[in-house]
Amino acid sequence: MTRAFLTGINGLLGTNLANDLLQSGYRVTGLVRDRSRYKGIEHSNLEILEGNFDTDLSESLTKVDVFIHVAAETRQNITDYSHYLKVNYEATIDLFQMAVRCKVKKFVFVSTANTMGFGSLSDPGNEMKQIRPPFRSSFYAKSKLEAENYLLSNKDKIDTIVVNPTFMLGAYDTKPSSGKIILMGWKKKVIFYPPGGKNFVHVKDVSRGIISGIEKGKSGEKYLLANDNLSYLEFFKRLNKVTNQKPLMIGLPKTALRVMGYCGDLLRFLRIKTSLSSTNMSILCVNNYYSNHKSKEELGIDYSPVDQSIKDAVDYFSGIDFGKD
């Protein structure tokens, strides 16, 4: 039985991944700060370990075959890059080195598609393209890329693969995280949408992609886990179809988003936390599209339609009271 150690087990991807690993016959140890926040399935082969990145995991890792690092700082309102660097880069290095010392066989790092260059519908981004503006200025993407570079340059110490999901949707988005885009348009009489677009993928496909990466992935490789390239308008039309709603759709002009970004930059200069920034507003204006060719060919992933991921997210959110912690 393959033994896996998983960080971020209480998040959108971590919960789905833990469920899928257990159902695939793995023994799973999950790291979480607060056990009560884990909402996945209970299983005889699951062990929940309370702790953080500073916890000495050596005793647990001596029994592990694969370390899967999912947890990350993804919030967009933090104004200091050093925080992203500490969590997404320095902590990753510490965990990697701990895995090496404990003779773990494989290290899987969950990064982001935005460390690669995006493209258009006719020429989407892929694993060979370099990061492009505005993501070069994104604290989150920069910190993830630094971690990728370190891991891949040290792949001789342990089998190492990097997976790069695009925008994930599905069940178990307890915070919510990326599922906020669903809540922005669901049950709304008016939907305001930005002019750009992005790639959407079912979180279950990312989870299955990681498991395929463990079993089939080549050390030192990066794999984009991506599916549907859609403009924001097209995405909200899909949401409207799934939820059988007919809101008024209003496009946000680039000029308005730029002004909002400049206002956010001023607030950040004053050390006021906000997700508004020139970088984040610019991201909403580009067509952030990617190809899944490599992951389909090498990992054998059969991707689900985006409508299914929307439906699964809506069904999950229907049972949550967001007024409770």
Secondary structure, DSSP 8 states (H G I E B T S, - for coil): --EEEEE-TTSHHHHHHHHHHHHTT-EEEEEES-GGG--S---TTEEEEE--TTS--HHHHTT-SEEEE------S----HHHHIIIIIIHHHHHHHHHHHTT-SEEEEE--GGGB--B-SSS-B-TTSB--TTGGG-HHHHHHHHHHHHHHHTTTSSEEEEEEE-EEE-S---S-STTHHHHHHTT-SEEEE-S-EEEEEEHHHHHHHHHHHHHH--TT-EEEE--EEEEHHHHHHHHHHHHT---EEEE--HHHHHHHHHHHHHHHHTT---S--HHHHHHTTSEEBB--HHHHHHH------HHHHHHHHHHHHHT--TT--
